[in-house]
């Protein structure tokens, strides 16, 4: 969501902060700003819209200083205006903030009664007003920041910059990620290590409740109880954290194209030394488990829906699915024989992290499937399984979705083998099926030009339906989500058998209906539903393999996919779902990588 950068440098920091903020653009934002201290004087610049607007402003109104903080804001409390943009300032302090202050109304009323004048609609301004009040009462900056933190309820990552303090930034995290970068006589701060990749490869990840005092000499870190503590310095792979399109028009295009290589690399990581079997942590215990609980948001939730079919069929394990934002509030019944699996690309998704913390004391094992092994969700899990997709910048998840599916499939096979539901022969055959995924995904990507032509008519569509059965039903939902996310076309997905139970009322002449139907045990039933759509003049787009297309008969819009084993069909069929959305968005001229109103990493509830 929002992005934070802080630098205590040996050179002018405004250009460096602006460059670091650009590496956080993928998180989503609608305004941006920078504050610096120069010769003891605190000043700031803010602009609405893309970072180019802030860059232009800095050309005309330079912001000197070798100490500074910057922010990209995604509007929550208050719209995208200059007054609501960060950094917020009151008196001698400026603050940038990710998250939500839940008690801001009570604090605002209290501060207003004491004479504070508010300039914005944000919850964040209560932080600077409160800190400013403590400074006016004679507190030193560190005391004022600590007193402020003690009054805040909610989730936040914060950075404080004080007038007269050219060698200090105070930062804190509670519920939102924050990391410290170590340089030579310089120190850095970021909400994401990617922001700091061009500055340092030495990163310290703050733990929940930590706060820290940064100076150019280093960082003093304190835990939630206020005790000074030590946090490890981790070396990151700077090359893997670099953000570029590698010649592609969009990050989404690059990330779709990377899928064969990503899936091959991840499969290699989870293979044994002799590249046979599955090399998963021994701590995973499926034999003593009587129920799986799969929890995620958005695209990750659809990956979990596919995995439900796999776990129940291959391992005989009952599976319960939960949308993370609903999990805690329905008071789920949990027990020590349950395993809870949490899926999150960023590993910082606020709802998913909160669900994990709710479940952890009550279940036997907590397993996470994440793309960032240093993330909060990974660190707080019993077992963390990285998907090895590399940085995913496009807001619409592509390679992280297919890589998550691959890891979940590996887990299902391991569970089936451990529990005796799969013989050695069946297990090895299915592992070999998984090994074939990269090649089939590459074949699916080769259909891009056909998909581009298929989707030209979608530019004028207002509504689209997606249908599927079995594991193709979650794929239909993923296709609908992708189309909504980046083309802004209203799209819905249904289990094809549910068509007669209401959705068929939506079918009218030329309504686009995408049907995912590989030739499998459910094919004939899906085609029967397709005929019902065609009988009502719906505009059918059938995505199937050679045998399926031959059996389906005369369908005007057809896309031939490779013939694949049932297990891996959802992973391979994810590719046309992605490409349909991508080319529909191109035809409509929308912002593919940064669609309106969306953020890559949702770090607030």
Steps between C-alpha positions, in 0.01 A plus 500: 500500500666828603878525480752643747862601440744671738863594446772640723757559228824668407349658191180682405222253582199631304609340168590178683165485680313571177685218326426260788132598493490412131595146594191492723258628237372147442345504850242754380467866595324824408725769655858532616728725702843553653619685812863590579704672766754746359719711730259406776192621307214256430322540165289286268352469148185308409307430179191311389518230234803321363855557621578700186286778649713503816813488285382803302424687822850432633650649183321828562515486881815307598512331839860492625619289791691185579234359734149423383191283484269431208165337438260376235144511632200287411195690623312358799390780735440793266532522124814549291579868561815692579371572850451126562834398347792394718727602661273670751649776709416683819749740655843336520411148386405328174367144471433243231265214579375174354196345665195623689479669840178359641462749788577808291155655554537500877855637471389766255222618730743515791760691301246740353375578850861584590523746213651290221410614146457216251564551129403158365235229523752226578550284805875555460485870589399405855847343534692817415265721700542275805878487462513877454301547818747285694791699355333824608471356851879474510556140403804407290426349155557140613277547804230667291503220242481233770214678676316527169546131418355408838176682414441342157259213434502324164753391240788714389847543365631847591797725443554825695726784383570792737607857437849561634582127486710437190631165619188324621191324371274312739298213359253243631293207376185341628309294245665653191841396367811716539868431448828682565783518249865527605753703298847641552439807714141503372178337616182424314138413574240335280162333512640249249855378442447562128499874574852473641645258243702769319634637830608197704488122520504495882150499648356470852132406516322653799286259701145565611491782757859612437605863485845635417722807508701539180817707478776488241699287744237225508167404657385446857204262497253461786232232536134548587588516871753775439804278561798553272541193283700361211353417161695309238651664194402304189672523164252520215563408139514848350470372143181308575354807670564732205186616324495527120282385211783326310374627166132419559229764468365432847614326818198272464619392156848432635366304794272285284794424272715402800264224610670202329837594651350576843310171513802302390724664759250448781448138405875453509518658845244256641649192333745278680873508433448239228199697365256227591219518752421809707738668739264672745576575867479201731303713745196463276284232661194396301451166674367651821275751325123456473416829326669767291403867517609706198494878540582779254371809321426573134705296254657304785151390608432360153827307521369355827173404332692301240709341776184385680426267208857368510519439876164329521552281192868413543531491879148438630530808719190712572569862405337815627548821301497847649531849365753654737297811572210283624695233686533649848157654510303179454675347803620183323521172689870406512687210654846346545436245221447785250763637266448858383657607169527870415574622147635851439725631225639784713487317830374825652130494405334649807190279506698183438758587766223573751333167415831319554545659841145405593547137396854436623425434871222255413623283212768234480699655217512832316636480146545794264543513123668834430717677246701697759675264743596787731141623533294508819278210396803286417678583824195426715422162337602158624610423145542759223511383139631766258362484147820650349315718249730801545368857534153539352436864418178490298200542728317212330675186623618260229820309569434503876162335437637214289801456730268484804292236324813297433608506866147414616498207256830380647348521847196300390720229350712484813184475712356227279819295512555544875141398576511195273245631249757498220713199418866552414412448135217753503709748694790480255268529201340816639838649586601449140178672393603799712844499343337546161325823601764750374489356149121503483488857637743606227265342241207689650693827479555430130123548449529871584436631149183291470383633834576858394272458198232324708480784749469791256122495535525522880600865477131590466363245746336612821457156654674165460430156647754226574392138550677182607457177693727327749838671521398714204240675718768676711683572175184665368491716812865589453430595136210722605710667769785570260264653246338722762832607647673632191234562233223628733246279320242355735556124507349215700588133528275206577526126531352397165245275668361802684404669175139385522472620858496870416791621284335381178270800537799717410555332163403720210609546141878549467574482874860370513522169688839333552489129573805313632451133415789261446388156382457330837235313698288815525534608138165375370309670779683828441425486127135442580504826695678666208218395267251670731697823462520467121127431477445845650741674259779540751839558342698191607878483524601139562845430646576128466746248357491336156268217600270736688469737206430209265227364729345843560404544137433837341612770744584836332776607743744224593839492667696176484710421803753218531367166621617473861456263797207587725719594798677785323212632290422789741859623483514488120151645449593795722704633207206569263309651794789745545544574130129559444500768769829649383396545138152619590668770710731593213202532264331730752813704571501455879801507730595131506765508773337753731122472459289762668412466869714188546815434701740210459545427868198561724655572839190644671163341572 
